[in-house]
Amino acid sequence: MASFLKGFSVLFLGFTLVMSSCIAGNFYQDFDLTWGDNRAKIFNGGQLLSLSLDKISGSGFQSKKEYLFGRIDVQLKLVAGNSAGTVTAYYLSSQGPTHDEIDFEFLGNVSGEPYILHTNVFTQGKGGREQQFYLWFDPTKNFHTYSINWSPQHIVFLVDNTPIRVFKNAESVGVPYPKNQPMRIYSSLWNADDWATRGGQVKIDWSKAPFTAYYRNFNAQTCTGSCTSSNSKLSNGAWQSQELDAYSRRRLRWVQKNFMIYNYCNDYKRFTKGFPAECRQSRFL
């Protein structure tokens, strides 16, 4: 698999989009360190944040603000080396039994094996909409940008500005869509060796602890508080566009053809009585 990813990394370089420049947020101003004691740290004047995991505890943070629609970007450099059993989660979530949630989860692996990027969408308390991918680069060597573009029409997951997944608003066929509950941004680094790596077969090697992930260049193009889909004061950024352009659709197909390793909409063993209604919608915008 390492040689497979290496071959595709050359191809990817020819297609990388340049992110539009924007002023990064300040972690002191935008986030609270919520658990893990000194395992969560903000430094470099608020421009860099780290989370660590050891045998006693993991760590996490959350945004001070709630958001309803917008584009959230952050750059991460994941746990290097033998990260088996660890999970670095970065997600949006509301609260309560009927919460909405939009997930990036990075499942660690043994040295030399690729991370698995796990994505999921919860609507009104119901998840089970997993898609998983290998990445076309080593996410531990450098920072890479992971983005959630959330509009009333769709949710787009992006990696270095390349779309990897689209969850479309399918309310027309009876599928709830996250549009009414503002969400906070959360992140955590934690012990999940009961399931994260090869279904829990590979456990954390605590001799390699502490495990550390780094964050920088947070940016949010959003509205806050009680914004609605009809709010005229939403940022006029590109995140509002209702459709992916032709180039982005080609990139989406490229990722899903070459790097997707699980799609709940193709899991015949799981859905023996028929797939969820949203799976019958068009795959691509």
MOTA-V833121 format. One record per pair of residues at least 24 apart in sequence whose ideal C-beta (glycine too) atoms are under 6 Angstrom apart, sorted by sequence separation. I is the first residue (numbers start at 0). J is the second residue. If there is no record, write none. Layout:
# MOTA-V833121
I	J
I	J
This chain:
# MOTA-V833121
83	107
114	138
188	212
34	59
82	107
83	108
33	59
83	109
97	123
98	124
33	60
97	124
151	178
32	60
33	61
77	105
81	109
96	124
78	107
81	110
30	60
31	61
80	110
132	163
30	62
251	283
52	85
130	164
248	283
118	156
243	284
103	145
242	284
101	147
118	164
120	166
123	175
101	154
122	175
122	177
79	139
77	138
77	139
76	142
74	142
74	144
75	145
72	144
72	146
71	147
151	228
70	148
99	177
68	149
99	180
68	150
162	247
93	180
108	196
93	182
106	195
152	241
161	250
162	251
92	182
148	238
91	182
163	254
91	184
92	185
90	185
89	186
88	187
87	188
174	276
86	189
173	276
174	277
172	276
86	191
84	192
169	277
4	113
86	195
1	111
84	195
169	280
84	196
0	113
83	196
167	280
67	181
65	181
65	183
83	201
84	202
84	203
165	284
62	183
61	183
62	184
81	204
11	135
61	185
85	210
87	212
133	258
60	186
81	207
132	258
8	135
132	259
7	135
8	136
59	187
131	260
58	188
131	261
4	135
57	188
57	189
78	210
130	262
78	212
129	263
77	212
128	263
52	188
76	213
50	188
75	214
73	214
74	215
18	160
74	216
16	160
73	217
72	218
71	219
70	220
54	205
69	220
69	221
53	208
66	221
53	209
51	209
52	210
64	223
67	226
51	211
49	211
50	212
49	213
48	214
47	215
70	238
23	216
24	217
24	218
23	218
21	218
